[in-house]
Amino acid sequence: MHLQNIPFATTDWASIPREEKSAEAGQAFWRTQTFGEVRVRMVEYTPGYVSDHWCTKGHVLLCLSGELHTELADGRQYTLTPGMTYQVADNAEPHRSTSPQGATLFIVD
């Protein structure tokens, strides 16, 4: 990720339209801003959310509320609670997430 040509600005996330994204179970809602090649998102997973794919995109992810369970393709599993992050590079370690209780995340990728 290379941050350049981004003027200072604030974001009222409640004013960004919410888009529903596909899921195997539950629902995912994204509020997205794009700055050049950088995508910044506020993501909400409803209780019972299950991802419908393995992701290979790199992210810096901060759990704001709820609980996020992430499984890596090699079988390792991690749980994020509010205030925790994970970081992963593009094409480094395929991962997928579930959220039995729901979660709100801030993601930069």
Backbone bond lengths (Angstrom), bond angles and torsions (degrees), N, CA, C in turn:
res aa  C-N    CA-C-N  psi(-1)  N-CA   C-N-CA  omega(-1)  CA-C   N-CA-C  phi
1 M - - - 1.441 - - 1.519 108.38 -
2 H 1.309 115.83 130.78 1.454 121.20 179.08 1.524 107.23 -126.55
3 L 1.334 117.08 113.39 1.463 121.60 -178.66 1.517 109.08 -91.51
4 Q 1.337 115.47 113.91 1.461 119.75 178.47 1.519 109.61 -151.43
5 N 1.315 115.40 154.59 1.464 122.27 178.66 1.531 112.70 55.97
6 I 1.329 116.05 40.79 1.458 121.22 177.15 1.522 106.94 -118.17
7 P 1.335 117.89 108.21 1.462 119.10 178.99 1.532 110.72 -71.21
8 F 1.319 116.02 156.47 1.458 120.07 177.56 1.524 109.12 -61.24
9 A 1.326 115.42 135.08 1.467 120.99 177.49 1.528 107.73 -159.01
10 T 1.306 115.66 160.23 1.462 121.19 174.02 1.523 107.92 -110.49
11 T 1.328 116.18 159.13 1.461 120.59 179.31 1.516 109.32 -128.72
12 D 1.322 116.25 124.07 1.458 122.38 169.55 1.522 105.41 -94.00
13 W 1.333 116.79 97.52 1.458 121.03 -172.82 1.525 112.42 -60.21
14 A 1.318 118.31 -27.61 1.468 120.86 178.65 1.532 111.25 -65.93
15 S 1.328 117.23 -21.74 1.469 120.04 -179.46 1.527 113.08 -88.81
16 I 1.321 117.88 -7.87 1.474 121.70 179.29 1.524 107.73 -85.59
17 P 1.331 118.55 128.17 1.469 120.24 -179.68 1.530 111.96 -56.78
18 R 1.311 115.20 140.43 1.463 122.52 -179.80 1.528 108.54 -93.41
19 E 1.338 116.33 128.87 1.464 121.77 179.35 1.524 109.54 -114.75
20 E 1.325 117.00 132.84 1.462 120.34 175.71 1.522 109.27 -82.12
21 K 1.322 116.16 135.13 1.463 122.34 178.50 1.525 109.12 -114.93
22 S 1.321 116.70 160.21 1.462 121.45 -176.40 1.527 111.28 -67.54
23 A 1.317 114.79 152.76 1.466 122.19 177.99 1.522 107.71 -154.58
24 E 1.329 115.63 153.84 1.466 120.00 174.72 1.524 109.59 -70.49
25 A 1.334 116.18 -37.21 1.468 122.53 176.74 1.517 107.84 -150.64
26 G 1.307 116.62 157.62 1.453 120.96 -176.68 1.514 110.11 68.33
27 Q 1.321 116.04 -164.31 1.458 120.76 -178.49 1.526 109.97 -135.41
28 A 1.327 114.88 151.79 1.464 122.58 174.81 1.520 107.53 -124.46
29 F 1.320 116.06 132.07 1.459 121.77 178.12 1.518 108.48 -124.37
30 W 1.343 115.74 128.17 1.458 121.57 -179.08 1.522 109.72 -114.71
31 R 1.327 115.58 140.45 1.466 123.41 165.23 1.526 103.39 -117.40
32 T 1.330 117.26 119.38 1.466 121.23 -167.45 1.517 112.20 -124.34
33 Q 1.318 115.65 137.78 1.457 123.40 169.08 1.531 106.51 -123.80
34 T 1.325 116.59 143.02 1.464 121.06 178.91 1.525 108.75 -123.99
35 F 1.322 114.94 131.97 1.457 122.10 178.96 1.524 106.97 -125.91
36 G 1.326 116.96 95.81 1.466 119.95 -174.42 1.513 108.77 62.68
37 E 1.330 117.07 -121.82 1.463 121.28 -179.71 1.531 112.78 -91.75
38 V 1.332 117.46 2.73 1.458 121.47 -176.87 1.529 109.54 -100.79
39 R 1.325 115.37 127.78 1.457 121.91 177.24 1.532 107.61 -107.78
40 V 1.325 116.16 132.26 1.462 122.77 178.33 1.521 107.03 -122.87
41 R 1.361 115.56 129.04 1.470 118.57 -173.67 1.525 111.85 -135.82
42 M 1.322 114.34 147.22 1.450 122.55 164.72 1.530 103.29 -108.05
43 V 1.319 116.64 119.70 1.464 121.75 -173.50 1.518 109.51 -120.33
44 E 1.321 115.27 133.67 1.462 121.50 176.23 1.522 109.06 -116.93
45 Y 1.322 116.70 128.57 1.461 122.44 173.01 1.527 107.32 -109.67
46 T 1.320 116.18 131.63 1.454 119.78 176.95 1.524 109.41 -77.81
47 P 1.342 117.16 161.24 1.468 118.70 174.83 1.530 110.19 -54.90
48 G 1.318 115.90 137.56 1.459 121.54 -179.56 1.513 114.14 86.94
49 Y 1.345 117.98 6.81 1.461 120.68 -179.55 1.529 110.77 -61.87
50 V 1.353 114.72 135.61 1.462 122.45 173.46 1.527 106.85 -136.62
51 S 1.322 117.71 124.16 1.462 122.11 178.87 1.523 110.28 -62.19
52 D 1.329 115.82 146.63 1.462 120.42 179.25 1.527 112.71 -100.28
53 H 1.355 117.15 13.20 1.464 119.38 -178.93 1.526 110.94 -159.24
54 W 1.326 115.30 162.00 1.463 122.51 168.72 1.519 106.14 -88.15
55 C 1.309 117.78 130.50 1.460 122.63 -177.67 1.524 109.76 -101.00
56 T 1.338 116.60 137.22 1.460 121.38 176.64 1.525 111.94 -116.02
57 K 1.333 116.71 4.79 1.466 121.22 178.64 1.523 109.45 -76.96
58 G 1.319 116.61 143.60 1.450 120.77 175.33 1.517 110.57 -78.34
59 H 1.327 116.20 146.41 1.464 121.45 -179.64 1.523 110.54 -145.43
60 V 1.308 114.84 156.96 1.461 123.40 157.85 1.515 103.25 -117.19
61 L 1.320 116.68 118.78 1.457 122.79 -170.89 1.528 109.74 -124.77
62 L 1.336 116.52 129.98 1.458 123.10 177.69 1.526 108.32 -117.77
63 C 1.323 116.84 125.05 1.461 122.07 176.29 1.533 107.73 -82.80
64 L 1.333 115.90 119.13 1.460 121.12 179.75 1.523 112.43 -92.49
65 S 1.348 115.73 -36.92 1.461 119.59 178.49 1.518 108.81 -154.78
66 G 1.329 115.68 161.55 1.458 120.75 -179.78 1.510 112.06 77.99
67 E 1.333 114.56 -150.44 1.466 120.52 -176.16 1.523 108.65 -147.57
68 L 1.330 116.41 133.00 1.459 122.39 179.99 1.517 109.08 -118.58
69 H 1.331 116.90 128.09 1.462 122.79 176.17 1.524 106.69 -106.18
70 T 1.321 116.37 125.92 1.464 121.19 -179.28 1.514 109.49 -123.84
71 E 1.328 114.67 131.05 1.459 122.23 178.41 1.522 108.08 -112.05
72 L 1.324 117.29 135.06 1.457 121.85 173.66 1.523 108.68 -93.97
73 A 1.324 116.53 156.69 1.464 121.35 -177.03 1.525 112.36 -59.47
74 D 1.339 117.23 -25.33 1.467 119.66 179.53 1.530 112.76 -84.04
75 G 1.336 116.95 3.55 1.458 121.21 175.76 1.515 115.63 100.42
76 R 1.334 118.33 -13.39 1.465 119.19 177.45 1.523 109.78 -64.58
77 Q 1.333 115.80 147.49 1.459 120.93 -179.22 1.522 109.84 -132.76
78 Y 1.332 115.36 143.01 1.461 122.08 -178.34 1.521 109.16 -136.10
79 T 1.328 115.84 149.05 1.462 121.83 175.59 1.513 108.44 -122.72
80 L 1.338 115.98 127.39 1.451 121.57 175.67 1.519 108.94 -105.81
81 T 1.317 115.61 137.87 1.454 123.29 173.27 1.528 106.88 -121.09
82 P 1.326 118.46 170.64 1.467 119.89 -175.80 1.525 113.26 -50.91
83 G 1.339 114.08 131.67 1.459 121.48 -179.91 1.514 114.02 94.39
84 M 1.334 117.77 -8.65 1.473 121.13 179.31 1.523 110.20 -95.04
85 T 1.339 115.42 153.94 1.464 121.93 177.59 1.517 110.60 -128.12
86 Y 1.341 114.30 163.14 1.459 119.40 159.69 1.511 107.81 -135.03
87 Q 1.316 115.03 153.83 1.453 123.72 178.41 1.519 107.35 -130.39
88 V 1.316 116.88 136.78 1.464 121.33 176.92 1.523 107.72 -149.64
89 A 1.318 116.50 143.12 1.464 122.20 -178.75 1.529 111.17 -84.41
90 D 1.322 116.01 160.12 1.460 121.64 173.89 1.522 109.57 -57.28
91 N 1.309 116.84 135.26 1.465 124.37 175.12 1.528 113.99 56.37
92 A 1.321 117.46 24.83 1.458 120.10 -176.89 1.528 112.02 -93.90
93 E 1.319 117.45 -54.10 1.456 121.46 -174.86 1.526 109.07 -145.54
94 P 1.319 117.67 103.36 1.464 119.37 178.92 1.531 110.39 -54.96
95 H 1.340 114.84 139.61 1.452 120.74 -175.98 1.526 109.77 -144.10
96 R 1.328 115.27 155.93 1.462 120.70 174.29 1.517 107.77 -147.70
97 S 1.330 115.29 154.08 1.452 118.96 -171.92 1.519 112.45 -127.22
98 T 1.327 113.75 156.95 1.454 123.20 171.04 1.523 107.06 -134.34
99 S 1.322 115.46 161.08 1.457 119.99 177.39 1.521 108.85 -146.34
100 P 1.325 117.01 86.27 1.463 120.37 -177.70 1.529 113.89 -56.00
101 Q 1.349 116.60 -35.16 1.459 120.56 -177.06 1.523 113.34 -104.58
102 G 1.333 117.99 -2.73 1.456 122.17 -175.00 1.521 110.35 91.70
103 A 1.328 116.10 159.09 1.466 120.71 -178.87 1.521 109.99 -161.72
104 T 1.330 115.54 154.69 1.447 122.71 170.19 1.517 107.09 -120.89
105 L 1.342 116.07 130.43 1.461 122.89 -172.93 1.523 110.29 -127.80
106 F 1.322 116.15 150.09 1.464 122.83 169.64 1.523 105.31 -114.88
107 I 1.346 116.17 122.83 1.458 120.91 -172.37 1.522 110.95 -128.55
108 V 1.316 115.95 133.98 1.463 121.92 174.28 1.519 107.25 -120.19
109 D 1.334 116.39 127.05 1.462 120.51 178.42 1.517 111.68 -153.73
